[in-house]
C-alpha cells in the first residue's frame, strides 16, 4: 500500500517549514492543502512564502486539459499553488482530483507525497469518503439565492434537511456562502444514487502542529506584520482592482481586511478567529499525532515517529 504523510493544524504553526525539512529527509514532495493558495497572484496575503526568484514550473500532470505546475524550493517540489485564477471556479472536489493526480505522479517516481495545510475539508477528502464533494455547483440556484439573507437561507435549509441544519455552527449559520452550499448539497443529494468520488486507500500518517492560543496569536501577529512589509497592501490593491471582491477566492481574511479602515488590526483579528476555528475542526478529526510547537525539541520526536512509520 502506498504511503501518504499529512501535516496539518492551524495557521502560523510552521507547517510548510517543517514539511520542507521532512521532505528533504524522506525524499518527499509537498502538496498544498490550502483553499486560497490555489489561486494565481494571491501570494503574499495567502502566505505562499515563495523566494523572490521562485519560478512556477510546468509538470506532465494533466488536469482538465491543462498541465499542473509546481514550485521548486531548495530542491523540493511544492504542488497545488497557482492552479486557477481568482475568478475561476474551484472547490474541494476539484482539489481532490488534483491531489489524487499529483499523489499518483509522486508515487510513480518513488517519492513520498506530503500533504500540508490548514483547510480541513481538503484533508478530510483524502482520509474519509465524502459523498458531497462530488456535487458540482448549481449556478442557477446560486443566482436565485444570491440576495437572500442568512435567516432566510437557514430556514430554507432547515426545511430541506433538518439533520444537516442542526449541525450548522453559529459562524456558518450567518455565512450565506456556506448556507447556499449546504442547500445545494441537500437538493442534489436527493438525486444521487451512488457517490462519484471515493477515497484512495493510502497508508496514512498524520502529524498535527498546535500551540496555546497566546502563542498562536503572537505568531499570527508577527506573520501579518511580515507580510505587510513584503507588500501585502500592494498585492491586495491589485487583486481587488482586477476581480469582483465578492468572489469566493477573495473571502481570504487578508483581502477582506484591506477593505477595512484599519486593515492590519482587522487582519490579525480575522486570523485569530480563523485559527480558533481550525483548532476546533482538527481536534475532532481522528488519527492525528499532535505536537505543541511551543515545547522545545518537539521536532526530533515528530521526525522519529515519521521515521518509524515510513520504514515499517
C-alpha positions in Angstrom: 0.0 0.0 0.0 1.3 3.4 -1.0 2.2 5.8 1.9 0.9 9.3 2.4 2.0 11.8 5.0 -0.2 14.6 6.2 1.0 17.6 8.2 -2.0 19.7 9.4 -3.1 22.2 12.0 -4.0 25.8 12.5 -2.3 28.8 10.7 1.1 30.1 11.8 2.4 26.8 13.3 5.2 26.5 10.7 3.7 23.5 8.9 5.3 24.2 5.5 8.7 24.9 7.0 8.6 21.6 8.9 7.3 19.8 5.8 10.3 21.0 3.8 12.7 19.5 6.4 10.7 16.3 6.4 10.7 16.2 2.6 14.5 16.5 2.5 14.9 13.7 5.0 12.4 11.2 3.4 12.7 12.0 -0.3 9.3 13.7 -0.4 7.3 16.3 -2.3 4.8 18.7 -0.8 1.1 19.1 -1.8 -0.5 22.3 -0.5 -3.9 21.8 1.1 -4.9 25.5 1.3 -8.1 26.8 -0.3 -6.6 30.2 -1.1 -3.1 29.2 -2.2 -4.6 27.5 -5.3 -5.2 31.0 -6.8 -2.6 32.6 -9.1 -1.4 36.0 -8.0 -2.6 35.6 -4.4 0.8 35.1 -3.0 1.8 37.3 -0.1 -1.5 37.6 1.6 -2.2 33.8 1.5 1.3 33.0 2.8 2.9 31.1 0.0 6.2 32.4 1.3 7.9 31.9 -2.0 11.5 33.0 -2.6 11.7 36.2 -4.7 13.3 34.2 -7.6 10.9 31.3 -7.4 9.5 30.1 -10.7 6.3 28.3 -11.5 7.3 25.2 -13.5 5.1 23.1 -15.6 4.7 19.3 -15.0 3.4 16.5 -17.1 0.4 16.0 -14.8 -2.8 16.8 -16.7 -6.0 18.2 -15.1 -9.0 19.5 -17.1 -7.0 19.8 -20.3 -4.1 21.8 -18.7 -0.9 20.9 -17.0 -0.5 21.4 -13.3 2.6 23.3 -12.1 4.9 23.2 -9.1 7.5 25.4 -7.4 11.0 24.1 -6.7 12.0 25.3 -3.3 15.6 24.3 -2.4 15.2 21.1 -4.5 11.7 20.2 -3.0 8.6 20.4 -5.2 5.6 22.2 -3.9 2.4 21.4 -5.7 -1.1 22.9 -6.0 -0.1 26.6 -5.7 -1.5 28.6 -8.7 -4.0 26.1 -10.0 -6.6 28.6 -11.2 -7.1 32.3 -11.5 -9.1 34.1 -8.7 -12.2 34.3 -10.9 -12.3 30.7 -11.8 -14.4 28.1 -10.1 -12.6 25.8 -7.6 -13.8 23.6 -4.7 -12.9 20.6 -2.6 -13.9 18.2 -5.3 -11.5 19.9 -7.8 -8.8 20.0 -5.2 -9.1 16.3 -4.6 -9.0 15.5 -8.3 -5.7 17.4 -8.5 -4.3 15.9 -5.3 -5.0 12.4 -6.4 -3.3 13.0 -9.7 -0.2 14.6 -8.1 0.0 11.9 -5.4 -0.1 9.2 -8.1 2.7 11.0 -10.0 4.8 11.3 -6.9 4.4 7.6 -6.1 5.4 6.7 -9.6 8.7 8.5 -9.1 9.2 6.5 -5.8 8.9 9.6 -3.6 6.8 10.4 -0.5 3.8 12.7 -1.0 3.4 15.1 1.9 0.1 16.9 2.1 0.5 20.2 4.1 -2.1 22.7 5.1 -4.9 24.0 7.2 -8.0 23.6 5.0 -9.6 20.8 7.0 -12.2 19.7 4.4 -9.4 19.3 1.7 -7.5 17.0 4.1 -10.6 15.1 5.1 -11.4 14.4 1.5 -8.2 12.2 1.5 -8.8 10.5 4.8 -12.6 9.8 4.6 -15.2 9.2 1.9 -17.1 12.4 1.4 -20.0 11.8 -1.0 -21.0 15.5 -1.1 -17.7 16.7 -2.6 -18.8 15.2 -5.9 -21.8 17.6 -6.1 -21.0 20.3 -8.6 -22.0 24.0 -8.1 -25.5 24.8 -9.3 -25.1 28.3 -10.8 -28.9 28.8 -11.3 -29.6 28.0 -7.7 -26.8 30.3 -6.5 -28.1 33.2 -8.6 -31.6 32.7 -7.2 -30.4 32.7 -3.6 -27.7 35.4 -4.0 -29.8 38.2 -2.5 -31.3 36.2 0.4 -30.2 36.9 3.9 -28.8 34.3 6.3 -32.0 33.8 8.2 -33.9 33.0 5.1 -31.2 30.6 3.9 -31.0 28.8 7.2 -34.8 28.4 7.3 -34.8 27.1 3.8 -32.0 24.6 4.7 -33.9 23.5 7.8 -37.0 22.7 5.7 -34.9 20.7 3.2 -32.5 18.9 5.6 -33.2 19.3 9.3 -30.4 16.9 10.3 -27.8 19.0 8.4 -29.2 22.3 9.6 -28.9 21.1 13.2 -25.1 20.5 12.7 -24.5 24.1 11.3 -22.3 26.0 13.8 -23.0 29.6 14.9 -20.5 31.1 12.4 -21.7 29.2 9.4 -25.3 30.0 10.3 -24.5 33.6 9.4 -22.4 32.8 6.4 -24.6 33.0 3.2 -22.0 31.2 1.0 -21.8 28.2 3.3 -25.6 28.1 3.8 -26.1 28.1 0.0 -23.6 25.3 -0.4 -25.5 23.3 2.2 -28.8 23.9 0.4 -27.1 22.9 -2.9 -25.8 19.7 -1.4 -29.2 18.9 0.2 -31.1 19.4 -3.1 -28.7 17.5 -5.2 -28.1 14.6 -2.8 -31.7 13.5 -3.3 -30.8 12.9 -7.0 -27.7 10.9 -6.3 -27.8 7.2 -6.2 -24.1 6.4 -5.7 -21.1 8.5 -4.8 -18.9 9.6 -7.7 -15.8 10.1 -5.6 -14.1 7.7 -3.2 -11.0 7.9 -1.1 -7.9 6.1 -2.4 -6.7 3.5 0.1 -3.4 5.1 1.3 -1.3 4.1 4.3 -1.8 7.3 6.1 0.2 9.0 8.8 -1.0 12.4 10.2 1.1 14.9 12.2 -0.7 17.9 13.7 1.1 21.1 14.8 -0.5 23.2 17.5 0.2 25.7 20.2 -1.5 27.6 23.1 -3.7 30.4 21.9 -1.5 33.2 23.2 1.5 31.7 21.3 -0.6 31.3 18.1 -1.9 34.9 18.3 1.7 36.2 18.7 2.9 34.2 15.8 0.0 35.3 13.7 0.6 39.0 14.5 4.3 38.7 13.7 3.4 37.0 10.4 0.9 39.6 9.4 3.4 42.3 10.1 6.0 40.5 8.0 3.5 40.1 5.1 2.7 43.8 5.3 6.4 44.6 5.0 6.6 42.3 1.9 3.9 44.2 0.1 0.6 42.7 1.1 -1.2 46.0 0.8 0.0 46.5 -2.8 -0.9 42.9 -3.7 -4.4 43.4 -2.3 -4.9 46.6 -4.1 -4.0 44.9 -7.4 -6.2 41.8 -6.8 -9.2 43.8 -5.6 -9.0 46.2 -8.6 -8.9 43.3 -11.1 -11.5 41.0 -9.6 -15.0 41.2 -8.1 -14.5 41.4 -4.4 -17.4 39.1 -3.8 -15.7 36.2 -5.4 -15.2 33.1 -3.1 -11.4 33.5 -3.6 -11.4 36.9 -2.0 -13.0 35.8 1.2 -9.5 35.2 2.5 -9.1 37.2 5.7 -6.2 39.4 4.3 -8.2 40.6 1.3 -11.3 41.2 3.4 -9.2 43.1 5.9 -7.9 45.6 3.3 -11.4 46.8 2.8 -11.4 47.9 6.4 -10.3 51.4 7.7 -7.7 49.7 10.0 -6.6 46.7 7.8 -3.7 45.4 9.8 -5.6 45.2 13.1 -8.6 43.7 11.3 -6.4 41.2 9.5 -4.9 40.0 12.8 -8.4 39.7 14.4 -9.7 37.7 11.5 -6.7 35.4 11.6 -7.1 34.8 15.3 -10.7 33.8 14.7 -9.7 31.5 11.8 -7.0 29.8 14.0 -9.7 29.0 16.7 -12.0 27.5 14.0 -9.2 25.4 12.7 -8.3 24.1 16.2 -11.9 23.2 16.8 -12.1 21.3 13.4 -8.8 19.4 13.6 -9.3 18.4 17.3 -12.4 16.5 16.1 -10.5 14.5 13.4 -9.2 11.1 14.3 -5.7 9.6 13.9 -3.7 12.8 14.2 -0.4 12.8 16.3 -0.2 16.2 17.9 2.9 18.2 18.7 2.9 21.5 20.6 5.4 23.8 18.8 5.9 25.9 21.9 7.6 22.9 23.6 11.3 22.7 22.9 12.7 19.9 20.8 9.3 18.8 19.5 10.8 18.3 16.0 13.1 15.3 16.7 10.2 13.4 18.3 7.9 14.2 15.4 10.6 13.1 12.9 11.2 9.9 14.9 7.5 9.0 14.7 7.5 9.7 10.9 10.7 7.6 10.5 9.2 4.6 12.4 6.1 4.8 10.2 8.0 5.4 7.0 10.4 2.4 7.4 7.7 -0.1 8.6 
